[in-house]
Amino acid sequence: MSNSDQKKQAVARAAIEYVEYDDIVGVGTGSTVDYFIEYLKPLKNKISGAVASSISTQEKLEANGIRVLDLNDVSDIPIYIDGADEVNPNLQLIKGGGGALTREKIIAGASNKFLCIVDESKVVDVLGKFPLPIEILPMARSFVAREIIKNKGMPVWRENFITDNGNLILDINHMDIIEPIKLEKDLNQIPGILTVGLFAERPADKVLVSNEKEVVELKKAN
Ligand code: 5RP
């Protein structure tokens, strides 16, 4: 197993401590979460079920015998556990590298607590080195791309990729995201954008980071 995988596995294992008896657990998407699902498997009869942020996560949960609930049938999700592509000191995130940002944002918004699990390579001072994913309606692709260029972003169409919701992804390159909340709000104003992969207005509540030696909690900036 690669060093990076070992770190993902370690932080996924640490996240299990935050799952409580009878919880409905929101489950994110990605390779870090895949390890979390493995650790969740032995708890399948202790939790009430899971809400999945993608079809791929749903399939993995079901393959491990974990009951998957529809978000519409659930009124309270005590905890949402998911990875990220970048994390800043305010616990704001870039997400969507795996293209699941819309359902991830919905479940993060619907959950009481969002626990983000990353390895140390994801921690940055300023968001934006990782291209910012946005999910767009197919008919709006060229229009949205032009609007983003006007705002000094460099959009790249993620070709041959369709989201679980039947939409497209543009990845916005070369951005120093100094004001994440403002950028999230501004992009949300462009017609045709369904979801912006910035989790700034609703950041994580806690971020666990694995390094070579241990898993630590990311200290939040004042
Ligand atoms: C998927 C995501 C993932 O959380 C993000 O891409 C991190 O993935 P990984 O754990 O594989 O590094 O946002 O849409």
Residues whose N, C-alpha, C, O or C-beta is under 5 A from the ligand:
A	BS01	5RP	T29 G30 S31 T32 V33 G83 A84 D85 K95 G96 G97 G98 G99 A100 L101
